[in-house]
């Protein structure tokens, strides 16, 4: 058993899945975060909440508060005495992790932290380079993320590609629940779902803009928009202006234990994001629930979704293309079902969570042993 300490966003469903896995298989898991969670705990994980200005650090604007946060993190780590430290998201929690000066230190890049934050802000890029240089291992879940890190100066040998993986037992077509669609008022109607957060980077706006075109061809179709974010009111107003509000349910944040029901009870999944690390967890979960997917064409998405095999790839910010592919799937039920079956098979074969997390566990063991050897020599 190892004592593993994470520095990450406790409110993130991805963080919760990750830390819960290692706690459930018997490790002593601690999570240091700037946020708490509903109920105050994540299973067997020990949560340590620090005071912070906001989840996303902007160092130059709030130096005093950030310094206080660093002191808190160092204090927690000293008390915990972990075997290994692992931070998630470079430009936020990676900063707190690296300034703790603890080793072995693993840094996970999520995608936007490198592809967006570091690209569009010189100070953040310098900060990211410093964090990555001082990590023992940098973890990514996509080839294009590895290539991006090499471009900003990270040694290739330091980078490990391990997929986040999907729990195919939890995310399964067997979770389909007709009573859920009845509750939403969608009983017996084809349903298209998006589960991305309502932030500009996920461009749910393009999905909403596609809806009038879809409804023109199939007025029976209905839409679920899950997730929450700064664009929630804007998207509701947009839907109203387009005359499609009555066809949509904005269901907000769906707890992770409820999400499989929503996915398995839907017919088509859509992701209109501008950027992700590798295959988005939300997309992988939809595929595991045996849904055909319509997603934007960038990064490693082509390695997971093949046109006319298990879904469709569409250009960024293209409501017309989104509508066209969804209409095609709505009109071709047999093909839609076949696409969904292939989607699940891909996840089972290439991104099963148990297999991927065991790779992470092996990485932890390797690093812990390496540092024990160094200390004893």
C-alpha positions in Angstrom: 0.0 0.0 0.0 1.2 3.5 -0.9 0.3 6.8 0.6 -0.7 8.9 -2.4 -1.3 12.6 -2.3 -3.1 14.5 -5.1 -3.3 18.2 -5.7 -6.4 18.8 -7.9 -9.9 20.2 -8.2 -12.1 18.2 -5.8 -15.2 19.3 -7.6 -14.1 17.8 -10.9 -15.8 14.5 -11.7 -12.5 13.4 -13.3 -10.6 14.0 -10.1 -13.1 12.2 -8.1 -13.0 9.1 -10.3 -9.2 9.1 -10.2 -8.7 9.4 -6.5 -11.6 7.2 -5.6 -10.1 4.4 -7.7 -6.8 4.3 -5.8 -8.6 4.6 -2.5 -10.9 1.7 -3.3 -8.1 -0.7 -4.2 -6.5 -0.1 -0.8 -4.1 2.8 -1.0 -4.0 5.6 1.5 -5.2 8.5 -0.6 -5.2 12.2 0.3 -6.5 15.1 -1.9 -5.4 18.7 -1.4 -7.8 21.0 -3.2 -9.0 24.6 -3.3 -12.6 23.4 -3.2 -14.7 21.0 -1.1 -17.4 18.6 -2.3 -21.0 18.0 -1.5 -21.2 15.9 1.6 -17.6 16.9 2.4 -15.9 13.6 1.3 -15.1 11.4 -1.7 -15.5 7.8 -0.4 -12.4 6.7 1.5 -10.3 9.7 0.3 -9.0 12.1 2.9 -9.8 15.7 1.7 -7.7 18.7 2.7 -9.1 22.0 1.7 -6.9 25.1 1.3 -8.0 28.7 1.0 -7.7 29.9 -2.5 -8.8 32.9 -4.6 -10.4 30.7 -7.2 -9.8 27.3 -8.9 -7.7 29.0 -11.7 -4.7 30.7 -10.3 -3.5 34.0 -11.8 -0.3 34.5 -9.9 0.6 38.1 -10.8 -2.8 39.4 -9.7 -3.0 37.9 -6.2 0.6 37.2 -5.0 -0.2 37.4 -1.3 -3.1 35.0 -1.4 -1.2 32.6 -3.7 1.7 32.6 -1.3 -0.6 31.8 1.5 -2.0 28.8 -0.5 1.5 27.6 -1.1 2.3 27.6 2.6 -0.9 25.7 3.2 0.0 23.0 0.6 3.5 22.6 2.1 1.9 22.3 5.6 -0.5 19.6 4.4 2.2 17.6 2.6 4.5 17.7 5.7 1.6 16.4 7.8 0.6 13.7 5.3 4.1 12.5 4.5 3.1 10.9 1.2 5.1 8.4 -0.8 4.3 10.3 -4.0 2.7 13.6 -5.1 0.5 13.9 -8.2 -0.9 17.2 -9.5 -3.6 17.5 -12.1 -3.8 20.5 -14.5 -0.5 22.3 -15.0 -1.3 26.0 -14.7 -3.4 25.6 -11.6 -2.6 22.8 -9.2 0.7 22.0 -10.9 2.0 25.4 -9.6 1.0 24.5 -6.0 2.5 21.0 -6.4 5.8 22.0 -7.8 6.4 24.7 -5.2 5.9 22.2 -2.5 9.3 20.9 -3.6 8.2 17.3 -2.9 9.5 14.4 -4.9 8.6 12.1 -6.6 6.2 14.5 -8.3 3.9 13.5 -11.2 2.2 16.2 -13.3 -0.9 15.4 -15.4 -1.6 17.7 -18.3 -5.4 17.9 -19.1 -5.3 19.5 -22.5 -6.5 23.1 -22.2 -3.7 23.9 -19.8 -1.2 23.3 -22.6 -3.2 23.8 -25.8 -4.9 27.0 -24.6 -3.6 28.6 -21.4 0.1 28.2 -22.2 -0.4 29.1 -25.9 -2.2 32.4 -25.3 -0.3 33.8 -22.3 3.5 34.2 -22.3 3.7 34.3 -18.4 1.6 31.2 -18.1 3.8 29.5 -20.7 6.9 30.3 -18.7 5.2 29.0 -15.6 4.1 25.8 -17.3 7.7 25.2 -18.6 9.0 25.6 -15.0 6.5 23.2 -13.6 7.1 20.6 -16.3 10.9 20.9 -16.0 10.6 20.1 -12.3 8.2 17.2 -12.5 9.7 13.7 -12.4 7.1 12.4 -14.9 4.6 14.2 -17.1 1.4 12.3 -17.8 -0.8 12.8 -20.8 -3.5 10.8 -22.5 -2.9 11.6 -26.2 -0.1 11.6 -28.8 -0.8 15.2 -29.8 -0.4 16.3 -26.2 3.0 14.6 -26.0 4.0 16.4 -29.2 2.8 19.7 -27.8 4.8 19.2 -24.6 8.0 18.3 -26.6 7.5 21.6 -28.6 7.6 23.6 -25.4 10.7 21.9 -24.2 9.7 18.8 -22.2 12.1 15.9 -22.5 10.4 13.0 -24.5 11.7 10.5 -22.0 9.9 12.2 -19.2 6.4 11.9 -20.8 4.1 8.9 -20.3 1.0 8.3 -22.3 -1.7 6.6 -20.2 -5.4 6.9 -21.0 -7.8 8.0 -18.3 -9.9 5.0 -19.1 -13.6 4.4 -18.7 -15.4 2.1 -16.3 -17.4 0.0 -18.7 -19.3 -1.7 -16.0 -20.7 1.6 -14.7 -21.1 3.1 -18.2 -23.1 0.5 -20.0 -26.2 0.3 -22.3 -27.8 -1.7 -19.6 -28.2 1.5 -17.6 -31.0 2.6 -20.0 -33.9 3.9 -18.0 -37.2 4.7 -19.8 -38.6 6.3 -16.6 -35.9 9.0 -16.9 -37.1 10.0 -20.4 -40.7 10.0 -19.1 -39.6 12.3 -16.3 -38.0 14.7 -18.8 -41.1 14.5 -21.0 -39.2 12.7 -23.8 -40.9 9.3 -23.6 -40.6 7.4 -26.9 -38.8 10.3 -28.6 -35.3 10.3 -30.1 -32.9 12.2 -27.8 -29.6 13.9 -28.5 -27.4 14.6 -25.5 -24.4 16.9 -24.7 -22.6 16.6 -21.4 -19.8 19.2 -21.8 -19.6 22.1 -19.4 -21.3 25.3 -20.5 -18.0 27.2 -21.1 -16.8 28.9 -24.3 -14.1 26.3 -24.9 -16.8 23.6 -25.3 -18.8 25.6 -27.8 -22.2 24.2 -26.9 -23.5 27.3 -28.7 -22.9 25.5 -32.0 -25.0 22.6 -30.8 -27.9 25.0 -29.9 -27.5 26.7 -33.3 -27.8 23.3 -35.0 -31.1 22.5 -33.4 -33.5 24.5 -35.6 -32.0 22.7 -38.7 -32.4 19.3 -37.0 -36.0 20.1 -35.9 -36.9 21.1 -39.4 -36.2 17.6 -40.6 -37.4 15.7 -37.5 -39.7 17.7 -35.2 -39.9 14.8 -32.8 -36.3 15.0 -31.7 -35.5 16.3 -28.2 -32.2 17.5 -26.7 -30.5 17.2 -23.3 -27.9 19.7 -22.3 -26.1 18.6 -19.2 -23.3 20.4 -17.3 -23.1 23.9 -16.0 -21.0 27.0 -16.5 -20.7 30.7 -17.3 -22.7 30.4 -20.5 -25.8 28.8 -19.0 -28.0 31.9 -19.2 -26.6 32.9 -22.5 -27.4 29.5 -24.0 -30.9 29.5 -22.6 -31.5 32.9 -24.1 -30.1 31.7 -27.4 -32.4 28.7 -27.4 -35.4 31.0 -26.7 -34.4 33.4 -29.6 -34.2 30.4 -32.0 -37.5 29.1 -30.9 -36.2 25.7 -29.6 -36.5 26.1 -25.8 -39.4 23.7 -25.5 -37.4 20.9 -27.2 -34.4 21.2 -24.7 -33.9 20.3 -21.1 -31.0 22.1 -19.4 -30.5 19.6 -16.6 -27.4 21.2 -15.0 -24.6 19.2 -13.4 -25.4 15.5 -13.3 -23.8 13.5 -10.4 -21.4 10.9 -11.7 -23.5 8.0 -10.4 -26.5 9.3 -12.4 -24.7 10.1 -15.6 -24.8 6.6 -17.1 -28.6 6.6 -16.9 -28.7 9.8 -19.0 -26.3 8.6 -21.6 -27.7 5.1 -22.0 -31.2 6.5 -22.2 -30.2 8.9 -25.1 -29.8 8.0 -28.7 -26.9 10.2 -30.0 -24.1 12.0 -28.2 -22.6 15.4 -29.3 -19.4 17.1 -28.3 -18.6 20.5 -30.0 -15.5 21.3 -28.0 -12.6 23.4 -29.4 -10.0 21.5 -27.4 -9.4 18.4 -25.2 -6.3 16.5 -24.1 -7.1 13.1 -25.6 -10.5 11.6 -26.1 -12.7 13.5 -23.7 -13.9 11.4 -20.7 -17.5 12.4 -21.5 -17.1 11.2 -25.1 -15.6 7.9 -23.9 -18.4 7.4 -21.4 -21.0 7.9 -24.1 -19.2 5.4 -26.4 -19.2 2.9 -23.5 -22.9 3.4 -23.2 -23.1 2.3 -26.8 -24.0 5.7 -28.4 -23.0 6.9 -31.8 -21.1 10.1 -31.4 -20.8 13.4 -33.4 -17.7 15.2 -32.2 -15.4 17.9 -33.4 -12.3 17.0 -35.5 -9.1 17.9 -33.6 -6.3 16.3 -31.6 -6.6 12.5 -31.3 -10.3 12.3 -31.9 -9.6 10.6 -35.3 -8.0 7.7 -33.5 -11.2 7.0 -31.6 -14.0 8.0 -34.0 -14.1 6.9 -37.6 -16.6 8.5 -40.0 -19.4 6.1 -40.9 -18.0 3.4 -38.5 -18.9 4.5 -35.0 -19.9 8.2 -35.5 -18.9 11.3 -37.3 -16.2 14.0 -37.0 -17.3 17.6 -37.8 -15.3 20.8 -38.3 -15.0 23.3 -35.4 -17.9 25.7 -35.0 -20.1 24.2 -37.7 -23.8 24.0 -36.8 -24.7 23.0 -40.3 -22.4 19.9 -40.3 -23.5 19.0 -36.8 -27.1 19.1 -37.9 -26.4 17.1 -41.1 -24.8 14.2 -39.2 -27.4 14.1 -36.5 -30.2 14.1 -39.1 -28.5 11.2 -40.9 -28.3 9.2 -37.7 -31.9 10.0 -36.8 -33.1 8.7 -40.2 -30.9 5.6 -40.1 -31.8 3.7 -36.9 -30.0 0.4 -37.9 -26.8 2.2 -38.7 -27.1 4.3 -35.5 -27.3 1.1 -33.4 -24.4 -0.5 -35.3 -22.3 2.6 -34.7 -23.1 2.4 -31.0 -22.0 -1.2 -30.7 -18.6 -0.4 -32.4 -18.1 2.6 -30.0 -18.5 0.4 -27.0 -16.2 -2.3 -28.4 -13.5 0.4 -29.0 -13.6 1.5 -25.4 -13.6 -2.0 -24.0 -10.6 -2.9 -26.1 -8.5 0.2 -25.9 -9.5 2.3 -22.8 -10.8 0.2 -20.0 -10.2 2.0 -16.8 -9.0 -0.9 -14.8 -6.2 -1.6 -17.3 -5.1 2.1 -17.5 -5.2 2.8 -13.8 -3.0 -0.3 -13.2 -0.5 1.3 -15.5 -0.6 4.4 -13.3 -0.1 2.3 -10.2 2.9 0.7 -11.8 4.3 4.1 -12.6 3.9 5.2 -8.9 5.7 2.1 -7.7 8.5 2.7 -10.1 9.0 6.3 -9.0 8.7 5.5 -5.3 11.3 2.7 -5.6 13.6 5.0 -7.6 13.6 7.7 -4.9 14.0 5.1 -2.1 17.1 3.9 -4.0 18.4 7.5 -4.3 17.9 8.3 -0.6 19.6 5.1 0.5 22.6 5.5 -1.7 
